[in-house]
Amino acid sequence: MGKGGDALVVCSDKSLGIGITIWDVDTGDHLLHIPTCASPSHGLLCLRKQFLVASQIHRHGSVGGGAIFIWALNKPQLPLRSYPVEAIVPLSCTKDGIYLAGGALSGNAYLWEIASGRLLKTWQAHDKSLNCLLFSNDDSLLISGSNDGMICVWSVISLLDMADSGSLPSLLHYSSEHRSSVTGLLNTSGSSSSVLVSSSLDGTCKVWDFVSGRLIQTQVYPVAITAIVLDPGEQLLFCGSVDGRIFVNRLDIGLLEDPFFVAQAQSVVLKEHNGAITALAFSESGLISASEDCTICMWDVVNWVIIRKFNHRKGAVTNLTVIPQSSLLSVSNHQRVSNQLQVSMLDKYPQPASSSKEKITLPSSCCSLKEKQISLDFRSTDSLNQHISDFQLPRFSFSVLEYGQKDGTPAAMQMKVETCIENRIWATRMTKHVMEMNKHLQSRLLDLMQCRLLWPTEIDTPSSRKRKMLKIESPLLQGEEKPQSST
């Protein structure tokens, strides 16, 4: 197995025995087979290039009829198995691998902390089943699409801020523009724009500004759209359809902003599949499409021809994702330290918040040793920086470390990664704490304003202040003072 290049990961929902198949994208060679997986559409993802996560809807014997399996890519034989309270269909994770979101057929949504497995939030997100989930590129928003065409945008901070895991979080935006089931969600990675693209069985793709919720444009197609993907340059939008065609359109965001724009004359239409397109993805070699006809095609997007074709005889492909082949290599302990990600079994029900998980540890020397030990094992910032300096690690950003910067020792790199993740968790909990304080202060302010409005307007003298106190504290005395004043 070569260290370079990409690997193609595909699965079906037909039977658990089919499992996951992994091919070499460049040569077409079979690299690996992972047994026991039957995942629905949008139910397979790669977690920070280290783990495969898949929802299972045909798990026999489980109460909810579903499960979530997590495989370590460098040792995929034995998955970590979790059994939610109900079957989960779509999955999505944050870019840093801290949170995992799942959607159920009932319309419920779930949010887990991956490292601890804690179920942070469960709420009724839609009236119909969830089809798609997507975290924004900065992980600040969670977008959900349902079977009835509804799209909702949730604030991640709002989801983490709710004290009661069963309460309904605040909804930033929602849209019912689609007239049928939502089949795909994606957003651009450019920092200059916050653009969401959605596809639907109603034969349209809609482009949104998901911060304001404004509809920018609508692209109309002659058939239902079942899958979408953007090219790496984000200039072309590829839309797979129910009849196997793939429509290619240029995405002119900013140049053309017309909610009623109709794209009927597509410049390119790719036709090779005999069944509905189920998934689309991009690798370094080109576009990859999967279909219900049990085939996967790799396309040259310059000459619009097929480079390679894979046959998946075991069933229709429901999911495909592209991972680096280096993720499949068995690494030594020396290498594993520098890029280790912790995962845990996902909780089935919300767990009561313990003092150790809820305590906010301030980076201050005034904290006692016992408080430091029970606060998620956060380390002092000063001591961590000292240790990192001792290892002579240059101050790289987290994104550089994640993609394999080789400068510095593995131990120092691991400490820097842990520091970034812990700072992210600490900042989230601190934000929650500050928001709770703001709510308390707002409540006190409203109480004071209400009391002030109830006080009569009169000269502020010691005797008047005394009468005000009597009126507020004792309604009985208030009634007794009236005859005395009349006499």
C-alpha positions in Angstrom: 0.0 0.0 0.0 1.5 3.3 -1.1 1.7 6.2 1.3 0.6 8.8 -1.2 -2.6 9.4 -3.0 -6.3 9.2 -2.1 -8.5 6.3 -1.1 -12.1 6.0 -2.0 -14.4 4.8 0.8 -17.9 3.6 -0.1 -20.8 1.7 1.6 -24.4 0.6 1.0 -27.5 0.4 3.1 -28.6 -3.0 1.8 -27.2 -5.3 4.4 -24.8 -5.1 7.4 -22.7 -7.9 5.8 -21.8 -5.7 2.8 -19.7 -3.4 5.0 -17.3 -0.7 3.8 -15.1 -1.0 0.7 -11.9 1.1 0.2 -10.2 1.4 -3.2 -7.0 3.2 -4.4 -8.3 6.1 -6.4 -5.4 6.2 -8.8 -5.0 2.5 -9.6 -8.4 1.0 -8.7 -6.8 -1.6 -6.5 -8.8 -2.9 -3.5 -7.2 -1.7 -0.3 -9.4 -2.7 2.5 -12.8 -4.2 3.5 -14.5 -3.3 6.8 -17.3 -5.7 7.7 -20.6 -4.9 9.4 -21.9 -1.6 8.0 -25.2 -0.6 6.4 -25.4 3.2 6.3 -28.1 5.4 4.8 -27.4 8.5 2.7 -25.4 11.1 4.5 -24.6 8.6 7.2 -20.8 8.2 6.6 -18.1 10.7 7.4 -14.4 10.8 8.1 -13.4 12.3 11.5 -10.2 14.4 11.2 -8.7 11.8 8.8 -8.3 9.4 11.7 -11.7 7.7 12.2 -14.7 6.6 10.1 -18.1 7.2 11.6 -21.2 5.6 10.2 -24.9 5.5 11.3 -26.5 2.0 11.1 -30.3 1.7 10.6 -30.6 -2.1 10.3 -29.0 -3.1 13.5 -31.0 -6.1 14.9 -31.6 -6.4 18.6 -31.1 -2.7 19.5 -34.1 -0.9 21.1 -34.0 2.1 18.8 -33.3 0.1 15.7 -30.1 1.9 15.0 -26.4 2.3 16.0 -23.4 4.5 15.3 -20.1 2.7 14.7 -16.6 4.4 14.9 -13.5 2.7 13.3 -9.9 3.8 13.8 -8.6 4.0 10.2 -5.2 2.6 11.2 -6.9 -0.4 13.0 -10.4 -0.7 11.6 -11.2 -4.3 12.7 -13.1 -3.6 15.9 -15.4 -0.6 15.9 -16.6 1.4 18.9 -20.3 0.7 19.0 -22.9 3.2 20.3 -26.7 2.7 20.4 -28.7 5.9 20.5 -32.3 6.0 21.7 -33.5 6.0 18.1 -32.2 5.3 14.6 -29.8 8.1 13.4 -29.7 8.8 9.6 -27.5 11.9 8.7 -24.3 12.7 10.6 -22.0 15.7 10.6 -19.0 16.7 12.7 -17.1 19.9 13.4 -13.8 20.5 11.6 -11.8 20.1 14.8 -13.5 16.8 15.6 -15.0 18.0 19.0 -18.7 17.7 18.3 -20.9 15.2 16.3 -24.4 15.9 15.2 -27.0 13.3 14.2 -30.6 13.5 12.9 -33.4 10.9 13.3 -36.3 9.8 11.3 -38.6 11.3 13.9 -37.2 14.8 13.3 -35.1 14.9 16.5 -31.5 16.1 16.4 -28.7 15.1 18.7 -25.4 16.7 19.6 -22.5 14.7 21.2 -19.1 15.6 22.5 -16.9 13.1 20.8 -14.0 12.9 23.3 -16.3 12.2 26.3 -19.2 10.7 24.4 -21.6 13.0 26.4 -25.0 13.8 24.8 -25.0 17.5 25.1 -28.3 18.3 23.4 -31.4 16.6 22.0 -34.3 18.6 20.5 -37.2 18.4 18.0 -35.5 20.1 15.0 -38.2 19.2 12.3 -41.6 17.8 12.0 -40.4 15.3 9.4 -37.3 13.1 9.2 -33.9 14.7 8.9 -32.1 14.1 5.6 -29.0 16.3 5.8 -26.9 18.0 8.5 -24.0 20.4 7.9 -21.7 22.4 10.2 -20.6 25.7 8.7 -16.9 26.1 7.9 -16.2 28.0 11.1 -18.3 25.5 13.2 -20.5 28.3 14.5 -23.7 27.1 12.8 -25.5 23.8 12.3 -27.8 23.6 9.2 -30.4 20.9 9.0 -32.6 19.8 6.0 -35.7 17.6 6.3 -38.0 15.4 4.3 -40.6 18.1 4.0 -38.3 20.7 2.3 -37.6 22.7 5.5 -34.1 24.1 6.1 -33.2 25.3 9.6 -30.1 27.2 10.8 -29.1 26.7 14.5 -26.4 28.5 16.5 -23.9 26.0 18.0 -23.3 28.3 20.9 -27.1 28.3 21.6 -27.1 24.5 21.5 -24.2 24.3 24.0 -25.7 27.1 26.2 -29.0 25.4 27.0 -28.9 24.2 30.6 -31.7 21.6 29.9 -30.6 19.2 27.2 -34.2 18.5 26.3 -35.3 22.1 25.8 -35.8 23.7 22.4 -32.8 25.9 21.3 -33.3 29.2 19.5 -33.7 29.0 15.7 -31.7 31.6 13.8 -33.3 31.1 10.4 -35.6 28.7 8.6 -36.9 28.3 5.1 -39.6 26.4 3.4 -38.8 27.4 -0.2 -38.2 23.9 -1.3 -41.4 22.0 -2.2 -40.0 18.5 -1.6 -37.3 16.6 0.3 -33.9 18.3 0.8 -31.2 16.0 -0.6 -28.0 18.0 -0.1 -26.4 20.8 1.8 -23.0 22.4 1.2 -21.3 25.7 1.9 -18.4 27.6 0.3 -15.1 27.7 2.1 -14.3 31.3 1.1 -14.0 33.8 4.0 -15.5 36.6 1.9 -18.9 35.0 1.6 -21.2 32.9 3.7 -23.1 30.9 1.1 -25.2 27.8 1.5 -26.3 25.6 -1.4 -29.2 23.2 -1.0 -30.7 20.7 -3.4 -34.1 19.0 -3.5 -36.3 16.5 -5.2 -38.3 19.4 -6.4 -35.7 19.8 -9.2 -34.1 23.0 -7.8 -30.8 24.1 -6.2 -31.0 27.2 -4.1 -28.2 29.5 -3.0 -28.5 31.3 0.3 -26.7 33.7 2.5 -27.2 31.6 5.6 -26.1 34.3 8.0 -29.0 36.6 7.0 -31.2 33.7 5.7 -31.6 35.6 2.3 -32.3 33.6 -0.8 -29.7 34.7 -3.5 -30.7 32.6 -6.5 -32.6 29.5 -7.6 -31.4 27.0 -10.3 -34.1 24.9 -11.9 -33.5 21.5 -13.5 -35.8 19.2 -15.5 -35.5 16.3 -13.0 -35.2 15.8 -9.3 -31.7 16.5 -7.8 -30.4 13.8 -5.5 -26.8 14.9 -4.7 -24.6 18.0 -5.1 -20.9 19.0 -4.8 -18.7 22.0 -5.5 -15.3 21.7 -7.3 -12.3 22.6 -5.2 -12.1 26.0 -6.8 -15.8 26.5 -6.0 -16.6 27.8 -9.4 -18.6 24.8 -10.7 -21.7 23.2 -9.1 -22.2 19.6 -9.9 -25.8 18.3 -9.5 -26.6 14.6 -9.7 -30.1 13.7 -10.7 -32.6 10.9 -10.3 -32.1 9.7 -13.9 -28.3 9.4 -13.6 -27.4 12.7 -15.3 -24.9 15.1 -13.7 -25.6 18.8 -14.5 -22.7 21.2 -14.4 -23.3 24.9 -13.8 -21.0 27.8 -13.0 -21.7 29.3 -9.5 -21.6 33.0 -10.0 -22.2 34.3 -6.5 -21.9 38.1 -6.3 -22.2 38.5 -10.1 -25.7 37.3 -10.3 -28.0 37.6 -7.3 -31.5 36.8 -8.6 -33.8 34.6 -6.4 -35.8 33.7 -9.6 -32.8 32.9 -11.8 -33.6 29.8 -13.9 -30.7 27.7 -15.1 -32.2 25.7 -17.9 -29.4 25.6 -20.5 -26.6 23.8 -18.7 -23.2 24.1 -20.3 -22.2 20.5 -19.6 -24.3 17.3 -18.8 -22.4 14.1 -17.8 -24.2 10.9 -18.6 -22.9 7.5 -17.8 -25.0 6.1 -14.9 -28.2 4.1 -15.4 -29.6 4.8 -11.9 -30.1 7.8 -9.6 -26.9 9.6 -8.5 -26.6 8.9 -4.7 -23.3 10.7 -3.8 -20.7 13.0 -5.3 -17.2 13.9 -4.1 -13.9 15.3 -5.3 -10.4 13.9 -5.1 -7.1 15.1 -6.4 -7.8 13.1 -9.6 -11.2 14.5 -10.4 -15.0 14.2 -9.8 -16.3 10.9 -8.3 -20.0 9.9 -8.7 -21.9 7.0 -7.2 -25.2 5.6 -8.4 -27.9 3.1 -7.6 -26.7 1.1 -10.5 -23.8 -0.2 -8.2 -21.1 1.7 -10.1 -18.7 4.5 -9.2 -17.2 6.7 -11.9 -14.2 9.0 -11.8 -14.4 11.9 -14.2 -11.8 14.2 -15.8 -13.5 17.6 -15.3 -11.3 19.2 -18.0 -12.1 16.9 -20.9 -15.4 15.6 -19.4 -14.5 11.9 -19.8 -14.4 8.9 -17.5 -11.0 8.1 -16.1 -11.9 5.0 -14.1 -14.9 2.9 -13.2 -15.5 0.9 -10.0 -18.1 -1.8 -9.7 -19.8 -2.3 -6.3 -21.7 -5.5 -7.0 -22.9 -5.9 -3.4 -25.5 -3.2 -3.5 -26.3 0.4 -4.5 -23.8 2.9 -3.0 -25.3 5.3 -0.5 -22.2 7.1 0.7 -18.7 7.8 -0.6 -15.9 9.9 0.9 -12.3 10.4 0.0 -9.5 10.0 2.5 -5.7 10.1 2.3 -4.1 6.6 2.0 -1.7 7.5 4.7 -4.6 7.4 7.2 -4.8 3.6 6.6 -1.2 2.9 7.6 -0.5 1.3 10.9 1.7 3.8 12.7 4.2 3.3 15.6 3.7 4.7 19.0 6.2 7.4 18.2 4.1 8.6 15.3 0.7 8.1 16.9 1.4 10.5 19.8 1.7 13.5 17.4 -1.8 13.2 16.0 -4.0 11.3 18.4 -7.7 12.0 18.7 -9.7 10.6 21.6 -13.2 9.1 21.0 -15.6 7.5 23.4 -18.8 5.6 23.3 -21.7 8.0 22.7 -24.3 8.3 25.5 -27.8 7.1 24.8 -29.4 9.5 27.2 -28.4 12.9 28.5 -26.2 12.5 31.6 -26.6 14.8 34.7 -23.9 17.4 34.6 -21.3 16.7 37.3 -19.2 19.3 39.0 -16.0 18.0 37.2 -17.5 18.5 33.8 -19.3 21.8 34.4 -16.6 23.6 36.4 -15.0 26.4 34.5 -11.3 26.5 35.2 -9.8 30.0 34.9 -6.1 30.1 33.8 -5.1 31.6 37.2 -2.6 30.5 39.9 -5.3 31.1 42.6 -7.0 27.8 41.8 -6.3 25.0 44.2 -4.7 21.7 43.1 -8.0 19.8 43.8 -10.0 22.2 41.6 -7.5 21.8 38.8 -7.7 18.0 39.0 -11.5 17.8 38.7 -11.9 20.4 35.9 -11.5 18.3 32.8 -7.8 18.0 33.5 -7.1 21.4 31.9 -3.4 22.3 32.3 -2.0 25.7 33.2 -1.3 27.8 30.1 2.0 28.9 31.4 3.2 25.4 32.3 2.1 24.1 28.9 3.9 26.9 27.1 7.0 26.2 29.1 6.9 22.5 28.3 6.4 23.3 24.6 9.4 25.6 24.7 11.4 22.9 26.4 10.7 20.7 23.4 11.7 23.5 21.1 8.5 23.5 19.2 7.9 26.5 16.9 4.6 28.2 17.4 2.5 26.8 14.6 -1.2 27.2 14.2 -3.5 24.2 14.9 -4.3 23.9 11.2 -0.6 23.5 10.3 -0.1 20.8 13.0 -3.2 18.9 11.8 -1.8 18.5 8.3 1.5 17.0 9.4 4.0 19.7 10.0 7.2 17.8 10.8 9.1 20.5 12.8 9.4 19.9 16.5 9.1 16.6 18.4 6.0 14.5 18.4 5.5 15.0 22.1 5.6 18.8 21.7 3.2 18.6 18.7 0.8 16.6 20.8 0.9 19.0 23.6 0.2 21.9 21.2 -2.8 20.1 19.7 -4.2 19.3 23.2 -3.8 22.9 24.2 -5.7 24.1 21.2 -8.6 21.7 21.8 -8.7 22.4 25.5 -8.7 26.1 24.9 -11.6 25.6 22.5 -13.6 23.7 25.1 -12.7 26.2 27.8 -13.8 29.1 25.6 -17.1 27.4 24.9 -17.8 26.8 28.6 -16.8 30.3 29.5 -19.2 31.7 26.9 -21.9 29.6 28.4 -21.1 30.9 31.9 -21.1 34.5 30.7 -24.4 34.1 28.9 -25.9 32.6 32.1 -24.7 35.6 34.1 -26.2 38.0 31.5 -29.5 36.2 31.7 -29.4 36.5 35.5 -28.5 40.2 35.3 -31.3 40.9 32.8 -33.8 39.2 35.0 -32.8 41.3 38.0 -32.9 44.5 35.9 -36.5 43.6 34.7 -37.5 43.0 38.4 -36.2 46.4 39.4 -37.8 48.2 36.5 -41.1 46.5 37.3 -40.9 47.6 41.0 -40.0 51.2 39.9 -43.1 51.4 37.6 -45.3 50.3 40.5 -44.1 53.1 42.8 -46.3 56.3 42.8 -44.7 59.5 41.6 -44.2 61.8 44.5 -41.5 63.8 46.3 -38.7 61.6 47.5 -38.7 62.3 51.3 -38.0 59.9 54.2 -41.7 59.7 54.9 -42.6 59.0 51.3 -39.9 56.3 51.1 -41.3 54.7 54.3 -44.8 54.7 52.8 -43.5 53.1 49.6 -42.0 50.3 51.6 -45.2 49.8 53.5 -47.2 49.7 50.2 -44.9 47.1 48.7 -44.4 44.8 51.7 -47.8 44.9 53.3 -51.0 45.3 51.2 -53.0 45.1 54.5 -51.3 48.3 55.9 -52.0 50.0 52.6 -55.7 49.4 53.1 -55.6 50.7 56.7 -53.9 54.0 55.8 -56.8 55.3 53.7 -59.3 56.0 56.6 -56.6 57.7 58.6 -55.7 60.0 55.7 -59.4 60.9 55.2 -59.9 62.0 58.8 
